[in-house]
């Protein structure tokens, strides 16, 4: 069984699979398109919403340092992703990379993890988008019927028709083709970046130095009865749950990490890129550098405009301008946030469908979903299926603490990819690598350590939920994926049922 579940798929075979007519995706993306996609998905809920939450509850003005910590962790992972994406330019991102280096079961685990990450991320962002749209409608005197708007709080009921409608419209766009998606994303990203720059430039005139005092608020204990919501690291070492202080910065970094989710989604589009060996590293690293710079600047400005204890947890950027007596800026920011979140939803949905498509093409999920549209050359079947499921999920899901569950899934993917880089360097040193992660194995090791550190700063209850989802994934793999694996069936045909090649040999 060990030889079976840890069998690896050669990089050359992965690339050959992309050339089969019924499974071939259209190559239409450039480095600029990839960078725009990255910026489009990274700048979203994290900066428009989470800035106020973590500043008020975890880090104070030091939220800027939290963005730096998260940015460094992402930069280390980005270097590993860039090498893999340029070496294995196949849809599936971390799933495909793991299949080539760690084996089938680790690949399944990471694919299952990414499906959860992108699904929840898309649903949560869609609900946030709905909230901004309804806020703009309320300001204009238009009100959604009871039961059809966003739901605030655990006791709220109804169906968020706006969130569901957004997902369905974006599903149609993704079915029609990547180039159309890229054009729409370019326009929306331009609006979103303009909003962020407005916050930075205009907000700088309203900064008051007293709002930075204290820059790192004194550590405060929280109710020990809520220990399950405490960071896992505090429970591991028997520390009392607390906020603020130096540990508050790391806790905040684990939460605002949600704001960086996106550059890994760029890697899922490798198969649809004209020159992935050159353009994938540029798109991944370029989008991350741009967004990290903007995040740090925005957090410094916003916490300087308004004391962290008074920041809004729903719309901190817009409300900071309201507090200074400039509601016009607040309306502009709300509009930009609402428009900008559409690209976040679209690209997260794009990432999930490509991972699902890659797993289906490998036989780990039903191969019915691995066929592309005869005209648009897009994986229309998984796109439609997942679009409908996520629309329903978004319609019934209130805005809760799901961001933490998305974070742990992404960080887990980072760990796997970093380990994969080290292993593939040893097992396949002959592969052409258009981009090489510097200082291997030290950079991947640092990436693993940084990701694990952020993971153990997440609440313990997030680990419990993540473990449950992974357990379900193991059951699905052993009941279906292992017996339907395309690679496994190829081994049986070529080598016979009783012979399995050792790991790293020709499959």
C-alpha positions in Angstrom: 0.0 0.0 0.0 2.9 2.4 0.7 4.1 2.1 -2.9 0.5 2.8 -4.0 -0.4 5.8 -2.0 3.1 7.4 -2.4 3.5 6.8 -6.1 4.6 10.0 -7.9 3.5 11.3 -11.3 6.4 12.3 -13.5 6.5 16.0 -14.5 6.8 15.0 -18.1 3.6 12.9 -17.9 1.8 15.8 -16.2 2.7 18.1 -19.1 1.7 15.4 -21.7 -1.7 15.1 -20.1 -2.3 18.8 -20.8 -1.9 18.2 -24.5 -4.8 15.8 -24.8 -7.5 17.5 -26.9 -10.4 16.7 -24.6 -8.4 18.0 -21.6 -6.4 20.9 -23.1 -7.0 24.4 -21.8 -6.6 27.4 -24.0 -3.3 29.4 -23.4 -4.1 33.1 -23.4 -2.5 34.7 -20.3 0.6 36.9 -20.2 2.8 38.0 -17.2 0.7 41.2 -17.0 -2.5 39.2 -16.9 -1.1 37.0 -14.1 0.0 40.0 -12.1 -3.4 41.6 -12.5 -5.0 38.4 -11.4 -2.8 38.3 -8.3 -3.4 41.9 -7.3 -7.1 41.4 -8.1 -7.6 38.5 -5.7 -5.1 39.6 -3.0 -6.5 43.1 -2.5 -9.9 42.4 -1.1 -11.6 41.4 2.2 -8.3 41.5 4.1 -7.5 45.1 3.6 -11.1 46.4 3.4 -12.4 44.6 6.4 -9.8 42.7 8.5 -7.6 45.7 9.1 -10.1 47.2 11.6 -10.8 43.8 13.3 -7.2 42.9 14.1 -6.2 46.4 15.0 -9.1 46.7 17.5 -8.8 43.2 18.9 -5.2 42.0 18.5 -2.5 44.4 17.6 -3.5 48.1 17.7 -1.4 50.3 15.3 1.1 47.5 15.2 -1.2 45.8 12.6 1.3 47.2 10.1 3.9 44.9 11.6 1.4 42.0 11.4 1.1 42.7 7.6 4.9 42.7 7.4 5.2 39.3 9.2 2.5 37.8 7.0 4.2 39.3 3.9 7.5 37.8 4.8 6.0 34.3 5.3 4.2 34.7 1.9 7.4 35.9 0.2 9.2 32.7 1.3 6.4 30.6 0.0 6.2 32.6 -3.2 9.8 31.8 -4.1 8.9 28.1 -3.8 5.7 28.4 -5.8 7.6 30.3 -8.5 10.0 27.4 -9.0 7.3 24.8 -9.1 5.0 26.8 -11.4 7.7 27.4 -13.9 8.9 23.8 -13.8 5.5 22.1 -13.7 3.2 24.5 -15.7 0.0 22.4 -15.1 -3.3 23.4 -13.6 -3.7 22.4 -10.0 -1.1 24.5 -8.2 0.1 22.9 -4.9 -1.9 19.7 -5.8 0.1 19.1 -9.0 3.4 20.1 -7.4 2.8 17.6 -4.6 1.9 14.8 -7.0 5.3 15.3 -8.7 7.3 15.3 -5.5 5.6 13.8 -2.5 3.2 11.2 -4.0 -0.5 10.6 -4.6 -1.9 10.6 -1.1 -0.1 13.9 -0.1 -1.3 15.3 -3.4 -4.9 14.3 -2.7 -4.7 15.8 0.8 -3.5 19.1 -0.5 -6.1 19.1 -3.3 -8.8 18.4 -0.8 -7.5 21.1 1.4 -7.4 23.6 -1.5 -11.0 22.8 -2.5 -12.1 23.8 1.1 -9.9 26.9 1.1 -11.2 28.3 -2.2 -14.8 27.3 -1.6 -15.0 29.0 1.8 -13.0 32.0 0.7 -15.3 32.6 -2.3 -18.4 32.3 -0.1 -17.1 34.6 2.6 -16.0 37.2 0.2 -19.3 37.1 -1.7 -21.2 37.7 1.6 -18.9 40.7 2.3 -19.5 42.0 -1.2 -23.2 41.7 -0.6 -22.9 43.7 2.6 -21.1 46.6 0.8 -23.7 46.6 -2.0 -26.6 46.8 0.5 -24.8 49.6 2.4 -24.6 51.6 -0.8 -28.3 50.8 -1.6 -29.4 51.9 1.8 -27.5 55.2 1.4 -29.4 55.7 -1.8 -32.8 54.9 -0.1 -33.2 51.5 -1.6 -33.7 48.5 0.7 -33.6 44.8 0.2 -36.7 42.8 1.1 -36.5 41.1 4.5 -34.9 37.7 4.3 -33.1 38.4 1.0 -30.2 40.5 2.3 -27.0 39.8 4.2 -27.3 38.3 7.6 -25.4 39.8 10.5 -25.0 37.6 13.6 -25.5 34.0 14.5 -29.2 34.3 14.9 -29.9 35.8 11.5 -31.8 33.8 8.9 -32.7 34.2 5.3 -31.0 33.8 1.9 -28.5 36.3 0.7 -29.7 36.6 -2.9 -27.0 39.2 -3.9 -24.1 37.0 -2.8 -25.6 34.0 -4.6 -26.3 36.0 -7.7 -22.7 37.3 -7.8 -21.3 33.7 -7.8 -23.6 32.6 -10.6 -22.7 35.6 -12.8 -19.0 35.0 -12.2 -19.5 31.3 -13.0 -20.9 32.2 -16.4 -17.9 34.5 -17.1 -15.4 31.8 -16.2 -17.2 29.3 -18.5 -16.9 31.8 -21.4 -13.1 32.0 -21.2 -10.0 33.1 -19.4 -9.3 36.1 -21.7 -12.7 37.6 -21.0 -12.1 37.0 -17.3 -8.7 38.7 -17.6 -10.2 41.8 -19.3 -12.9 42.3 -16.7 -10.4 41.8 -13.9 -8.1 44.4 -15.4 -10.8 47.1 -15.3 -11.9 46.2 -11.8 -8.4 46.0 -10.4 -7.7 49.5 -11.8 -10.7 50.8 -9.8 -9.6 48.9 -6.7 -6.0 50.1 -6.8 -7.3 53.7 -7.3 -9.3 53.3 -4.1 -6.4 52.0 -2.1 -4.1 54.8 -3.3 -6.9 57.3 -2.4 -6.9 56.0 1.1 -3.1 56.3 1.4 -2.7 59.8 -0.2 -5.9 61.5 1.1 -5.7 59.8 4.5 -2.1 60.9 5.1 -3.5 64.5 5.5 -5.6 63.4 8.5 -3.0 61.4 10.5 -2.7 62.4 14.1 0.4 61.3 16.0 -1.5 60.7 19.2 -3.4 57.8 17.6 -0.2 55.8 17.4 0.2 55.9 21.2 0.7 53.2 22.2 1.9 51.6 18.9 2.0 48.2 20.5 -0.8 48.1 23.2 -0.1 46.4 26.5 -1.0 42.7 26.6 -4.5 42.0 27.9 -5.8 38.8 29.3 -9.1 37.5 27.9 -11.8 35.2 29.4 -10.2 31.8 30.1 -13.6 30.3 29.5 -13.1 31.0 25.8 -9.8 29.0 25.6 -10.9 27.1 22.5 -10.8 30.5 20.7 -7.3 31.1 22.0 -4.3 30.6 19.7 -3.1 27.0 19.8 0.4 28.1 20.8 -1.0 29.5 24.1 -2.8 26.3 24.9 0.3 24.2 24.0 2.5 26.0 26.5 -0.2 26.6 29.1 -0.3 30.4 28.6 -3.5 32.3 29.6 -5.4 33.5 26.5 -4.5 37.2 25.7 -4.6 39.9 23.1 -2.2 42.7 22.2 1.4 42.8 23.1 4.1 41.1 21.0 2.0 37.9 20.8 -0.9 40.0 19.6 1.1 40.9 16.5 1.6 37.3 15.6 -2.0 36.5 16.3 -3.0 39.4 14.1 -0.5 38.2 11.4 -2.2 34.8 11.4 -5.6 36.5 10.8 -4.5 39.2 8.3 -2.8 36.4 6.4 -6.3 36.0 4.8 -5.5 39.3 3.0 -2.6 37.7 1.1 -4.5 34.7 -0.1 -4.3 35.0 -3.9 -0.8 34.7 -5.2 -1.0 30.9 -4.9 -4.2 31.1 -7.0 -2.0 32.6 -9.8 -0.2 29.2 -9.9 -3.5 27.4 -10.8 -3.5 29.3 -14.1 -0.1 28.0 -15.2 -1.6 25.7 -17.8 -3.4 28.7 -19.4 -0.3 30.9 -19.6 1.4 31.5 -22.9 5.0 31.3 -21.5 4.6 29.9 -18.0 8.4 29.4 -17.5 9.0 33.1 -17.7 5.6 34.6 -16.8 4.5 32.6 -13.7 7.4 33.8 -11.4 6.8 37.3 -12.5 3.1 37.2 -11.9 3.4 35.5 -8.5 6.2 37.6 -7.0 5.2 40.8 -8.7 1.6 40.7 -7.3 2.8 39.9 -3.8 5.3 42.7 -3.7 2.8 45.3 -4.9 0.1 44.2 -2.4 2.4 44.0 0.6 3.6 47.6 0.0 0.0 48.8 -0.3 -1.2 46.9 2.8 1.5 48.3 5.1 0.9 51.9 3.8 -2.9 51.6 4.3 -2.7 50.1 7.8 -0.3 52.9 8.9 -2.6 55.6 7.5 -5.9 54.2 8.9 -4.6 53.7 12.4 -3.2 57.2 12.3 -6.5 58.7 11.2 -8.5 57.1 13.9 -7.5 55.5 17.3 -7.4 51.7 16.9 -10.0 51.3 19.7 -12.5 53.3 17.7 -12.0 51.6 14.3 -14.9 49.9 12.6 -14.8 46.1 12.3 -17.1 46.1 9.2 -15.7 49.0 7.0 -12.7 50.5 8.7 -11.4 52.4 5.7 -14.7 54.0 4.9 -15.6 54.8 8.5 -12.2 56.3 9.2 -12.9 59.0 6.6 -16.4 59.5 8.1 -14.8 60.1 11.5 -12.7 62.9 10.0 -15.8 64.5 8.5 -15.4 63.4 4.9 -18.3 61.1 4.0 -17.7 61.6 0.3 -14.5 59.7 0.6 -16.3 57.0 2.6 -18.8 56.5 -0.2 -16.1 56.3 -2.8 -14.2 53.7 -0.8 -17.3 51.6 -0.2 -18.0 51.6 -4.0 -14.4 50.6 -4.7 -14.5 47.8 -2.1 -17.7 46.4 -3.5 -16.4 46.5 -7.1 -13.0 45.1 -6.0 -14.4 42.2 -4.2 -15.9 40.8 -7.4 -12.5 40.0 -8.7 -11.6 38.3 -5.4 -14.6 36.0 -5.8 -13.9 35.3 -9.5 -10.3 34.4 -9.0 -10.9 32.2 -6.0 -13.6 30.4 -7.9 -11.2 30.1 -10.8 -8.5 28.6 -8.6 -10.9 26.0 -7.1 -12.3 24.9 -10.5 -8.7 24.4 -11.8 -7.7 22.2 -8.8 -10.9 20.2 -9.2 -10.3 19.8 -12.9 -6.7 18.6 -12.4 -7.8 16.1 -9.7 -10.5 14.8 -12.1 -8.1 14.5 -15.0 -5.9 12.3 -12.8 -8.9 10.1 -11.9 -8.9 11.0 -8.2 -12.3 12.6 -8.8 -14.9 11.5 -11.4 -13.3 12.0 -14.9 -16.7 13.4 -16.1 -15.4 16.8 -14.8 -12.1 16.7 -16.7 -13.5 17.5 -20.2 -13.2 21.1 -21.5 -15.8 23.0 -23.5 -15.4 22.3 -27.2 -15.6 26.0 -28.1 -14.4 28.0 -25.0 -11.7 25.5 -23.9 -12.6 25.9 -20.3 -13.4 23.2 -17.7 -17.1 24.1 -17.8 -18.5 21.1 -15.9 -16.6 21.6 -12.6 -17.1 25.4 -13.0 -20.8 25.1 -13.2 -21.1 22.5 -10.4 -18.9 24.3 -8.0 -20.4 27.7 -8.9 -23.9 26.4 -8.0 -22.7 24.8 -4.7 -20.8 27.9 -3.6 -23.7 30.2 -4.6 -25.9 28.1 -2.2 -23.2 28.2 0.5 -22.8 32.0 0.1 -26.6 32.4 0.3 -26.9 30.7 3.6 -23.5 31.5 5.2 -23.3 34.5 7.6 -20.0 36.3 8.0 -18.3 34.4 10.9 -14.8 33.3 11.7 -14.4 31.2 8.5 -11.4 33.3 7.5 -9.3 31.4 10.0 -10.2 28.1 8.5 -9.3 29.4 5.0 -5.9 30.6 6.5 -4.9 27.3 8.0 -5.7 25.5 4.6 -3.5 28.0 2.7 -0.6 27.8 5.2 -0.8 24.0 5.1 -0.4 24.2 1.3 2.6 26.5 1.7 4.3 23.9 4.0 3.7 21.1 1.5 5.0 23.1 -1.5 8.2 24.1 0.4 8.9 20.5 1.3 8.2 19.5 -2.3 10.8 21.9 -3.6 13.5 20.3 -1.5 12.5 16.7 -2.4 12.2 17.4 -6.2 15.6 19.1 -6.2 17.1 15.8 -4.9 14.9 13.3 -6.9 14.9 15.2 -10.2 18.0 17.5 -10.4 17.9 17.1 -14.2 14.6 19.0 -14.6 14.8 22.4 -16.4 13.9 25.1 -13.9 13.3 28.5 -15.5 13.2 29.9 -12.0 15.1 28.5 -9.1 14.3 29.2 -5.5 17.5 30.7 -4.0 19.4 29.1 -1.2 17.7 25.8 -1.2 17.1 24.1 1.3 17.3 27.1 3.6 14.6 29.3 2.0 12.1 26.3 1.9 12.9 25.4 5.5 12.3 29.0 6.6 9.0 29.0 4.6 7.9 25.8 6.5 8.9 27.3 9.8 7.1 30.7 9.1 4.0 28.9 8.0 3.9 26.6 10.9 4.4 29.5 13.3 1.4 31.3 11.8 -0.6 28.1 12.0 -0.1 27.6 15.7 -1.1 31.2 16.3 -4.6 30.4 14.9 -7.4 29.4 17.3 -7.5 25.8 18.5 -11.1 25.4 17.3 -9.8 26.1 13.7 -7.4 23.1 14.1 -10.3 21.0 15.1 -12.4 21.9 12.1 -9.5 21.4 9.8 -8.8 18.0 11.2 -12.4 17.0 10.6 -12.3 18.1 7.0 -9.0 16.2 6.5 -10.5 13.0 8.0 -13.4 13.2 5.5 -10.8 13.6 2.7 -9.0 10.4 3.8 -12.2 8.5 3.6 -13.0 9.8 0.1 -9.5 9.0 -1.1 -9.5 5.4 0.1 -13.1 4.7 -1.0 -12.8 6.3 -4.5 -9.6 8.1 -5.4 -7.1 5.3 -4.8 -9.0 2.7 -6.9 -9.8 5.1 -9.7 -6.4 6.8 -10.0 -5.3 7.2 -13.6 -1.7 6.7 -12.6 -2.6 3.5 -10.7 -4.5 2.1 -13.6 -1.6 2.9 -15.9 0.8 1.0 -13.5 -1.5 -2.1 -13.6 -1.6 -2.0 -17.4 2.1 -1.6 -18.0 3.6 -3.4 -15.0 1.0 -5.8 -13.8 -1.1 -5.9 -10.7 1.7 -7.3 -8.5 4.5 -4.9 -9.5 4.6 -1.4 -8.4 7.6 0.8 -9.2 9.5 2.4 -6.3 8.9 6.0 -5.6 10.7 8.4 -8.0 11.0 5.7 -10.8 9.2 5.8 -14.1 5.5 5.6 -13.8 
